[in-house]
Amino acid sequence: MNIFRVLPKPQWSFGLCDCGKDFCTCLLTCCLPCVTFGRIAEILDEGKHSCCCLGCVYCLLASVQFHWLFSCLYREKLRAKYGLPAEPCCDCCVHFCCDSCALCQEHAELKGRGLDPAKGYARSQIFPPRFPSMFR
């Protein structure tokens, strides 16, 4: 009898090219990737930085073509948080080659894990009412 169970390695819930499954996120990311990035980064930073602030930094870096470097750092955070593999290649290569697809995949991954980047960090968390007896 084998007492050691081999646990499967965590995998991405959505593929890199699964952008079309959420048309709204895909369209937003193609037109305003700074918004999608800001939402993802706010969730991964656990609300320490706002979506607007992070999106503006992304936008400024995009003006000099270095946005991919900033977004790959957050892909690394996401992978570390959920133990995901670096697929199909390293994080910086994924963002350098197809930043929009990577952002859509990361957004979908967070959403699939019960966090809604569009709501922001505070609203994505489940909080009990502060004074439950007052509302009965």
VEXKOL-8381 format. One line per 4 residues: their letters; for each residue x, y, z of N, C-alpha, C, O. Coordinates in nm, 3 decimals, padded with zeros to 5 digits. Example, Ala and Ser with C-alpha at 12.3 -4.5 7.8 and 13.67 -1.06 7.14 Angstrom:
<recs>
AS) 01.319/-00.569/00.780/01.230/-00.450/00.780/01.320/-00.330/00.780/01.424/-00.332/00.846  01.285/-00.225/00.708/01.367/-00.106/00.714/01.290/00.003/00.787/01.341/00.114/00.804
</recs>
This chain:
<recs>
MNIF) 00.085/-00.117/00.000/00.000/00.000/00.000/00.090/00.124/00.000/00.181/00.135/00.082  00.064/00.214/-00.091/00.142/00.336/-00.103/00.075/00.445/-00.018/-00.038/00.486/-00.045  00.146/00.492/00.085/00.088/00.595/00.172/00.112/00.736/00.119/00.053/00.833/00.166  00.199/00.746/00.020/00.227/00.877/-00.039/00.144/00.894/-00.165/00.152/00.814/-00.258
RVLP) 00.064/00.999/-00.165/-00.016/01.030/-00.282/00.053/01.135/-00.366/00.101/01.236/-00.313  00.059/01.114/-00.491/00.119/01.211/-00.580/00.011/01.311/-00.620/-00.088/01.276/-00.685  00.032/01.436/-00.581/-00.064/01.540/-00.615/-00.034/01.593/-00.754/00.082/01.611/-00.791  -00.138/01.619/-00.831/-00.113/01.674/-00.965/-00.057/01.815/-00.955/-00.089/01.890/-00.863
KPQW) 00.028/01.849/-01.051/00.085/01.984/-01.054/-00.025/02.082/-01.093/-00.105/02.053/-01.182  -00.029/02.199/-01.029/-00.129/02.298/-01.068/-00.109/02.341/-01.213/00.005/02.353/-01.260  -00.217/02.364/-01.281/-00.214/02.407/-01.421/-00.297/02.533/-01.436/-00.383/02.562/-01.353  -00.271/02.609/-01.541/-00.351/02.725/-01.573/-00.493/02.677/-01.605/-00.511/02.577/-01.673
SFGL) -00.591/02.749/-01.556/-00.730/02.714/-01.583/-00.769/02.748/-01.726/-00.860/02.687/-01.783  -00.701/02.846/-01.783/-00.732/02.894/-01.918/-00.602/02.903/-01.997/-00.497/02.937/-01.942  -00.610/02.872/-02.124/-00.492/02.878/-02.210/-00.457/03.022/-02.248/-00.537/03.114/-02.231  -00.338/03.038/-02.298/-00.289/03.170/-02.337/-00.373/03.230/-02.450/-00.387/03.352/-02.459
CDCG) -00.427/03.146/-02.535/-00.505/03.195/-02.649/-00.656/03.179/-02.628/-00.731/03.175/-02.726  -00.700/03.170/-02.505/-00.843/03.157/-02.475/-00.910/03.292/-02.455/-01.009/03.302/-02.383  -00.857/03.395/-02.518/-00.911/03.531/-02.501/-01.056/03.542/-02.542/-01.133/03.616/-02.481  -01.095/03.468/-02.645/-01.229/03.481/-02.700/-01.340/03.432/-02.610/-01.457/03.458/-02.638
KDFC) -01.307/03.362/-02.503/-01.411/03.311/-02.414/-01.476/03.422/-02.332/-01.590/03.407/-02.288  -01.405/03.532/-02.310/-01.462/03.648/-02.241/-01.441/03.769/-02.331/-01.340/03.838/-02.323  -01.539/03.793/-02.417/-01.526/03.896/-02.519/-01.503/04.034/-02.458/-01.424/04.111/-02.511  -01.571/04.066/-02.348/-01.558/04.199/-02.288/-01.415/04.225/-02.239/-01.360/04.333/-02.263
TCLL) -01.357/04.128/-02.171/-01.220/04.142/-02.124/-01.124/04.150/-02.241/-01.028/04.228/-02.238  -01.148/04.071/-02.343/-01.063/04.071/-02.462/-01.067/04.208/-02.530/-00.962/04.262/-02.565  -01.186/04.263/-02.548/-01.201/04.393/-02.612/-01.137/04.503/-02.528/-01.065/04.589/-02.581  -01.162/04.501/-02.397/-01.102/04.600/-02.307/-00.950/04.593/-02.312/-00.883/04.696/-02.317
TCCL) -00.896/04.472/-02.311/-00.751/04.453/-02.310/-00.689/04.498/-02.442/-00.579/04.554/-02.442  -00.757/04.476/-02.551/-00.703/04.521/-02.681/-00.704/04.672/-02.692/-00.613/04.731/-02.750  -00.808/04.736/-02.637/-00.819/04.883/-02.647/-00.747/04.956/-02.535/-00.679/05.056/-02.559  -00.760/04.906/-02.413/-00.701/04.972/-02.295/-00.634/04.868/-02.205/-00.686/04.836/-02.098
PCVT) -00.519/04.816/-02.245/-00.453/04.713/-02.164/-00.413/04.764/-02.026/-00.399/04.685/-01.933  -00.395/04.895/-02.012/-00.358/04.950/-01.882/-00.468/04.927/-01.778/-00.439/04.912/-01.660  -00.594/04.925/-01.821/-00.705/04.901/-01.728/-00.704/04.755/-01.681/-00.714/04.728/-01.562  -00.691/04.664/-01.776/-00.686/04.522/-01.740/-00.567/04.494/-01.650/-00.579/04.424/-01.550
FGRI) -00.451/04.549/-01.686/-00.332/04.529/-01.603/-00.354/04.585/-01.462/-00.323/04.518/-01.363  -00.406/04.706/-01.452/-00.429/04.768/-01.322/-00.519/04.684/-01.234/-00.495/04.672/-01.114  -00.623/04.627/-01.292/-00.716/04.542/-01.216/-00.647/04.417/-01.165/-00.664/04.378/-01.049  -00.568/04.353/-01.251/-00.496/04.232/-01.212/-00.395/04.264/-01.102/-00.387/04.194/-01.001
AEIL) -00.319/04.371/-01.122/-00.213/04.407/-01.027/-00.271/04.446/-00.891/-00.211/04.414/-00.788  -00.385/04.514/-00.890/-00.447/04.550/-00.761/-00.484/04.425/-00.682/-00.463/04.420/-00.560  -00.539/04.325/-00.749/-00.574/04.200/-00.682/-00.448/04.131/-00.630/-00.446/04.085/-00.516  -00.344/04.123/-00.713/-00.222/04.054/-00.672/-00.146/04.128/-00.563/-00.077/04.066/-00.482
DEGK) -00.159/04.261/-00.560/-00.097/04.341/-00.454/-00.184/04.346/-00.329/-00.150/04.412/-00.231  -00.297/04.278/-00.334/-00.393/04.270/-00.224/-00.436/04.409/-00.177/-00.447/04.435/-00.057  -00.461/04.496/-00.274/-00.514/04.628/-00.245/-00.413/04.730/-00.195/-00.452/04.842/-00.160  -00.287/04.696/-00.190/-00.185/04.791/-00.141/-00.168/04.908/-00.237/-00.135/05.019/-00.195
HSCC) -00.190/04.884/-00.366/-00.182/04.988/-00.468/-00.313/04.985/-00.546/-00.370/04.879/-00.568  -00.358/05.101/-00.588/-00.486/05.107/-00.659/-00.471/05.068/-00.805/-00.363/05.075/-00.863  -00.581/05.026/-00.862/-00.588/04.992/-01.003/-00.545/05.110/-01.088/-00.471/05.093/-01.185  -00.591/05.228/-01.052/-00.561/05.349/-01.128/-00.410/05.379/-01.127/-00.352/05.410/-01.231
CLGC) -00.349/05.372/-01.011/-00.206/05.400/-00.996/-00.123/05.301/-01.078/-00.033/05.341/-01.151  -00.154/05.173/-01.065/-00.078/05.070/-01.136/-00.103/05.078/-01.286/-00.011/05.055/-01.366  -00.225/05.109/-01.325/-00.256/05.126/-01.466/-00.182/05.244/-01.527/-00.138/05.237/-01.642  -00.169/05.352/-01.451/-00.095/05.469/-01.499/00.053/05.438/-01.517/00.115/05.481/-01.615
VYCL) 00.111/05.364/-01.424/00.252/05.324/-01.437/00.269/05.238/-01.562/00.364/05.256/-01.638  00.177/05.145/-01.583/00.181/05.060/-01.702/00.173/05.147/-01.828/00.248/05.125/-01.923  00.085/05.244/-01.828/00.066/05.332/-01.943/00.193/05.414/-01.971/00.233/05.430/-02.087  00.254/05.466/-01.866/00.378/05.541/-01.884/00.489/05.453/-01.940/00.564/05.494/-02.029
LASV) 00.499/05.332/-01.890/00.599/05.239/-01.941/00.569/05.198/-02.085/00.661/05.172/-02.163  00.441/05.192/-02.121/00.403/05.158/-02.258/00.448/05.267/-02.356/00.476/05.239/-02.472  00.454/05.390/-02.307/00.496/05.499/-02.395/00.644/05.485/-02.438/00.685/05.542/-02.538  00.722/05.409/-02.360/00.862/05.383/-02.397/00.885/05.233/-02.426/00.998/05.186/-02.428
QFHW) 00.774/05.160/-02.448/00.777/05.018/-02.485/00.837/04.925/-02.380/00.899/04.824/-02.415  00.821/04.958/-02.251/00.869/04.870/-02.145/00.758/04.819/-02.055/00.785/04.769/-01.946  00.634/04.831/-02.098/00.520/04.784/-02.021/00.525/04.633/-01.998/00.484/04.584/-01.893  00.576/04.559/-02.095/00.583/04.414/-02.086/00.671/04.369/-01.969/00.646/04.265/-01.908
LFSC) 00.773/04.448/-01.940/00.863/04.414/-01.830/00.791/04.426/-01.695/00.809/04.342/-01.607  00.710/04.531/-01.681/00.633/04.553/-01.559/00.525/04.445/-01.543/00.506/04.392/-01.434  00.456/04.413/-01.652/00.348/04.315/-01.643/00.400/04.173/-01.620/00.331/04.090/-01.562  00.522/04.145/-01.666/00.576/04.010/-01.642/00.605/03.988/-01.494/00.600/03.874/-01.446
LYRE) 00.636/04.094/-01.421/00.657/04.081/-01.277/00.529/04.037/-01.205/00.533/03.959/-01.110  00.417/04.087/-01.253/00.289/04.049/-01.191/00.246/03.909/-01.236/00.176/03.840/-01.162  00.286/03.868/-01.353/00.259/03.729/-01.394/00.337/03.635/-01.302/00.285/03.530/-01.263  00.460/03.672/-01.268/00.539/03.592/-01.175/00.471/03.584/-01.038/00.469/03.478/-00.976
KLRA) 00.414/03.696/-00.993/00.342/03.697/-00.865/00.222/03.602/-00.870/00.197/03.526/-00.776  00.149/03.607/-00.980/00.032/03.521/-00.995/00.072/03.374/-00.995/00.010/03.291/-00.929  00.177/03.343/-01.069/00.224/03.204/-01.074/00.271/03.157/-00.937/00.243/03.044/-00.897  00.343/03.244/-00.865/00.393/03.207/-00.732/00.277/03.185/-00.635/00.281/03.093/-00.552
KYGL) 00.177/03.268/-00.645/00.062/03.259/-00.554/-00.014/03.127/-00.569/-00.059/03.069/-00.471  -00.028/03.081/-00.694/-00.106/02.960/-00.719/-00.022/02.841/-00.765/-00.078/02.737/-00.799  00.109/02.854/-00.766/00.197/02.743/-00.803/00.185/02.703/-00.949/00.200/02.585/-00.982  00.159/02.798/-01.035/00.139/02.769/-01.177/00.272/02.759/-01.251/00.369/02.823/-01.213
PAEP) 00.275/02.678/-01.356/00.399/02.663/-01.433/00.422/02.782/-01.527/00.328/02.852/-01.563  00.546/02.802/-01.564/00.582/02.907/-01.661/00.557/02.850/-01.801/00.646/02.791/-01.862  00.436/02.868/-01.850/00.398/02.812/-01.980/00.345/02.922/-02.069/00.282/03.014/-02.017  00.364/02.919/-02.195/00.442/02.825/-02.274/00.592/02.852/-02.268/00.671/02.769/-02.313
CCDC) 00.631/02.967/-02.214/00.773/02.998/-02.195/00.783/03.091/-02.074/00.686/03.109/-02.001  00.898/03.150/-02.052/00.916/03.234/-01.934/00.820/03.355/-01.937/00.775/03.396/-02.044  00.791/03.410/-01.822/00.692/03.516/-01.808/00.722/03.639/-01.893/00.632/03.694/-01.956  00.846/03.680/-01.895/00.882/03.799/-01.973/00.865/03.776/-02.122/00.824/03.866/-02.194
CVHF) 00.896/03.656/-02.168/00.877/03.625/-02.311/00.728/03.626/-02.346/00.690/03.676/-02.452  00.646/03.571/-02.258/00.502/03.569/-02.283/00.449/03.711/-02.296/00.375/03.742/-02.389  00.487/03.799/-02.204/00.439/03.937/-02.210/00.503/04.016/-02.324/00.439/04.104/-02.382  00.626/03.988/-02.355/00.691/04.059/-02.466/00.626/04.022/-02.599/00.602/04.109/-02.683
CCDS) 00.599/03.893/-02.618/00.544/03.846/-02.746/00.395/03.871/-02.760/00.348/03.905/-02.869  00.320/03.855/-02.652/00.174/03.870/-02.661/00.117/03.920/-02.529/00.053/03.845/-02.455  00.142/04.045/-02.501/00.099/04.105/-02.376/-00.052/04.097/-02.357/-00.099/04.064/-02.248  -00.128/04.126/-02.460/-00.275/04.124/-02.449/-00.327/03.985/-02.414/-00.415/03.972/-02.328
CALC) -00.275/03.883/-02.479/-00.319/03.746/-02.448/-00.282/03.707/-02.305/-00.361/03.643/-02.236  -00.163/03.747/-02.262/-00.119/03.715/-02.126/-00.209/03.784/-02.023/-00.248/03.723/-01.923  -00.242/03.910/-02.048/-00.330/03.983/-01.955/-00.468/03.919/-01.950/-00.526/03.906/-01.842  -00.522/03.878/-02.064/-00.653/03.811/-02.066/-00.648/03.679/-01.990/-00.741/03.646/-01.916
QEHA) -00.539/03.604/-02.007/-00.525/03.477/-01.937/-00.517/03.499/-01.786/-00.581/03.426/-01.709  -00.441/03.598/-01.743/-00.426/03.626/-01.600/-00.559/03.673/-01.540/-00.596/03.633/-01.430  -00.630/03.756/-01.613/-00.761/03.805/-01.568/-00.857/03.687/-01.551/-00.927/03.676/-01.450  -00.860/03.599/-01.652/-00.947/03.482/-01.647/-00.908/03.388/-01.533/-00.995/03.328/-01.469
ELKG) -00.778/03.374/-01.508/-00.731/03.287/-01.400/-00.781/03.337/-01.265/-00.830/03.259/-01.183  -00.768/03.467/-01.242/-00.815/03.524/-01.115/-00.966/03.509/-01.103/-01.017/03.473/-00.997  -01.036/03.536/-01.211/-01.182/03.525/-01.209/-01.224/03.381/-01.184/-01.319/03.355/-01.110  -01.154/03.286/-01.247/-01.183/03.145/-01.227/-01.156/03.097/-01.085/-01.210/02.996/-01.042
RGLD) -01.073/03.169/-01.014/-01.042/03.133/-00.875/-01.128/03.212/-00.775/-01.100/03.213/-00.655  -01.232/03.277/-00.826/-01.328/03.343/-00.739/-01.300/03.489/-00.709/-01.370/03.550/-00.628  -01.199/03.547/-00.771/-01.169/03.689/-00.753/-01.209/03.763/-00.880/-01.176/03.719/-00.990  -01.278/03.873/-00.866/-01.319/03.949/-00.985/-01.237/04.076/-00.994/-01.265/04.172/-00.923
PAKG) -01.136/04.078/-01.081/-01.051/04.196/-01.093/-01.129/04.323/-01.127/-01.085/04.433/-01.090  -01.241/04.311/-01.194/-01.321/04.428/-01.230/-01.381/04.496/-01.107/-01.410/04.616/-01.110  -01.399/04.421/-00.999/-01.455/04.478/-00.876/-01.349/04.539/-00.787/-01.382/04.616/-00.697  -01.224/04.508/-00.809/-01.117/04.557/-00.722/-01.094/04.461/-00.607/-01.172/04.368/-00.586
YARS) -00.989/04.486/-00.533/-00.951/04.393/-00.427/-01.052/04.389/-00.313/-01.094/04.282/-00.271  -01.092/04.506/-00.263/-01.180/04.511/-00.148/-01.315/04.446/-00.176/-01.367/04.373/-00.091  -01.371/04.470/-00.292/-01.502/04.414/-00.325/-01.494/04.269/-00.366/-01.596/04.199/-00.365  -01.376/04.220/-00.402/-01.361/04.080/-00.439/-01.356/03.990/-00.317/-01.383/03.870/-00.326
QIFP) -01.322/04.047/-00.204/-01.313/03.969/-00.082/-01.452/03.953/-00.021/-01.538/04.039/-00.039  -01.473/03.846/00.049/-01.602/03.822/00.113/-01.590/03.867/00.258/-01.518/03.807/00.337  -01.664/03.972/00.290/-01.664/04.025/00.425/-01.801/04.005/00.490/-01.903/04.027/00.424  -01.805/03.964/00.616/-01.934/03.957/00.684/-01.983/04.098/00.713/-01.901/04.190/00.724
PRFP) -02.113/04.118/00.727/-02.162/04.251/00.763/-02.103/04.297/00.895/-02.081/04.216/00.985  -02.077/04.428/00.907/-02.016/04.480/01.029/-02.108/04.467/01.150/-02.064/04.427/01.258  -02.234/04.500/01.133/-02.329/04.497/01.242/-02.451/04.415/01.200/-02.555/04.472/01.168  -02.438/04.284/01.199/-02.547/04.202/01.147/-02.677/04.214/01.226/-02.784/04.201/01.168
SMFR) -02.669/04.239/01.355/-02.791/04.246/01.434/-02.872/04.372/01.404/-02.992/04.374/01.430  -02.809/04.476/01.352/-02.880/04.601/01.324/-02.975/04.585/01.205/-03.072/04.660/01.194  -02.948/04.491/01.117/-03.025/04.481/00.994/-03.128/04.369/00.996/-03.176/04.328/00.890  -03.161/04.321/01.111/-03.261/04.212/01.121/-03.397/04.267/01.138/-03.493/04.191/01.148
</recs>
